[in-house]
Structure formats: C-alpha cells, structure tokens
Amino acid sequence: MLRRIFKIFWWLLLLGILTIYIYLGLASFTSQQVIAAVIQLEEGPGEILYRSQQRLNDELGNYWQVVLFKQIHSNSNKISSINLRLVGFPGSQELVHPLPLKITSDTGKVLTAPDIFLDEAPAPTIGQYDFKDVLPQLPTKDLLIGIPVGRQNFINLSIPKYVVQEWQEVAIKS
C-alpha cells in the first residue's frame, strides 16, 4: 500500500514538473514549420492591414520584433504599402537612418529595402523598410537580414524559412 502511494506521488510530481516546463515555454511540441496566423485588421474606413509578427534574436543575442505588414484599400483592392518594421528590445543596437536594409538569400543573392524613416525614427532602435518590391523576389528559404548600424556596419538577423513563408502568405492576401 505504501509503495503504491509512493509510486503515485512520483507520477504526480513528474506530471507537475512537465506541466510547469511546458507552461514556461521551455518545451515545445509543435514544429517550427507551421505557419503562424496572419492577422487581418481593419485600419480605418476602406483600409485593411495584414500582418505577420515574430520575435527573433540577432547574432549578438538581442531580441527584435519583426513585423511585416501590408495595407490595402479595400474599395479598390489596391496595395498601398508592404513594409517590414524592426523594433529592437532593450540592449539592441541603435539604427542609422536613412540606410537600406540588406537581405541575403542562401544562394548569396543580395537585395536591399529602402528605409522609410528618412530623417528620424520614433525611437533609436526602430526601423521600417519598404518591402513592396523585395517581397516578390524572396525565395522560400532561410534569409539573413543586415540591419544597418553604421555606413558599413550591420547586425545580422537570421530569418527562418517558416517566417519567410508567413511573409509570402501576407503577400497573397487581398
């Protein structure tokens, strides 16, 4: 009887530890290949916003909020803009404006996206780049984004394939 109670106690303890482990996000039973939800928002009268938002870390270990969004005028289905916004969490490098973002594919092809903030950004660790012409050229592979922190200096941010797939989902929404 005592042995049975002891065995149940250990199973409950193990289950509790596993539950806490999952709750804290230290374990994940889902594949990163699953495309997260693309969010659709009504921005204003006749304007729809599609958005993909991720949290990724750069080569120095600092986190960035990476948001790709597309604005559409719903009455004409005309795309007004597709932008990539990068927001650095505390400790991230300050961005230099107006320098373009550098996007490198796994084959070495380099694309650039112009800086939207020509003079000054809302904060030193925020950048926003015009992706309207870049997005259709992106392969569905891992990418490397060079965030400008000086005229010739970049902080690299790896963009996994599943994020690029999500961006392409945003691109085809209408």
Backbone hydrogen bonds, N-H to C=O, Kabsch-Sander energy under -0.5 kcal/mol:
donor,donor_aa,acceptor,acceptor_aa,energy
5,I,1,M,-2.0
6,F,2,L,-2.3
7,K,3,R,-2.2
8,I,4,R,-2.3
9,F,5,I,-2.6
10,W,6,F,-2.0
11,W,7,K,-1.9
12,L,8,I,-2.5
13,L,9,F,-2.5
14,L,10,W,-2.5
15,L,11,W,-2.5
16,G,12,L,-2.5
17,I,13,L,-2.4
18,L,14,L,-2.5
19,T,15,L,-2.4
20,I,16,G,-2.4
21,Y,17,I,-2.5
22,I,18,L,-2.3
23,Y,19,T,-2.8
24,L,20,I,-2.4
25,G,22,I,-1.5
26,L,21,Y,-2.0
27,A,21,Y,-0.7
34,V,31,S,-1.2
39,I,37,A,-0.6
39,I,51,R,-2.4
41,L,49,L,-3.1
43,E,41,L,-0.8
43,E,47,E,-2.0
44,G,47,E,-1.1
47,E,44,G,-2.1
48,I,72,I,-3.0
49,L,41,L,-3.2
50,Y,70,K,-2.6
51,R,39,I,-2.5
52,S,68,L,-2.6
54,Q,66,V,-2.4
56,L,54,Q,-0.5
56,L,64,W,-2.4
58,D,62,N,-2.9
59,E,156,N,-2.1
61,G,58,D,-1.8
64,W,56,L,-3.3
65,Q,87,V,-2.9
66,V,54,Q,-3.1
66,V,64,W,-0.6
67,V,65,Q,-0.6
67,V,85,R,-2.8
68,L,52,S,-2.4
68,L,66,V,-0.5
69,F,67,V,-0.5
69,F,83,N,-2.7
70,K,50,Y,-2.6
71,Q,81,S,-2.6
72,I,48,I,-2.9
73,H,78,K,-2.6
74,S,46,G,-2.0
74,S,72,I,-0.9
75,N,46,G,-0.6
76,S,73,H,-1.1
77,N,73,H,-1.9
78,K,73,H,-1.0
80,S,71,Q,-2.6
81,S,71,Q,-1.3
83,N,69,F,-2.6
84,L,129,Y,-2.6
85,R,67,V,-3.4
85,R,83,N,-0.5
86,L,127,G,-3.1
87,V,65,Q,-2.2
88,G,86,L,-0.5
88,G,125,T,-3.2
89,F,63,Y,-2.6
92,S,89,F,-2.2
95,L,124,P,-3.0
96,V,148,P,-1.6
99,L,96,V,-1.1
101,L,113,A,-2.7
102,K,146,G,-2.1
103,I,101,L,-0.5
103,I,111,L,-3.2
104,T,102,K,-0.5
104,T,144,L,-3.1
105,S,109,K,-2.6
108,G,105,S,-1.5
111,L,103,I,-3.1
113,A,101,L,-2.0
116,I,128,Q,-3.6
117,F,128,Q,-0.7
118,L,116,I,-1.5
126,I,123,A,-1.6
127,G,86,L,-2.5
129,Y,84,L,-2.7
130,D,114,P,-2.5
131,F,82,I,-3.0
131,F,129,Y,-0.6
132,K,82,I,-0.7
135,L,131,F,-2.7
137,Q,134,V,-1.7
138,L,134,V,-0.6
138,L,135,L,-1.3
141,K,139,P,-2.0
143,L,159,I,-2.7
144,L,104,T,-2.3
145,I,157,L,-2.8
146,G,102,K,-4.0
146,G,144,L,-0.5
147,I,145,I,-0.8
147,I,155,I,-2.9
149,V,153,N,-2.4
150,G,153,N,-0.9
155,I,147,I,-2.1
156,N,154,F,-0.5
157,L,145,I,-2.5
158,S,57,N,-0.6
159,I,143,L,-2.9
163,V,160,P,-1.0
164,V,160,P,-1.7
165,Q,161,K,-2.4
166,E,162,Y,-1.6
167,W,163,V,-2.4
168,Q,164,V,-2.1
169,E,165,Q,-1.6
170,V,166,E,-1.9
171,A,167,W,-2.1
172,I,168,Q,-1.4
173,K,169,E,-0.8
173,K,170,V,-0.9
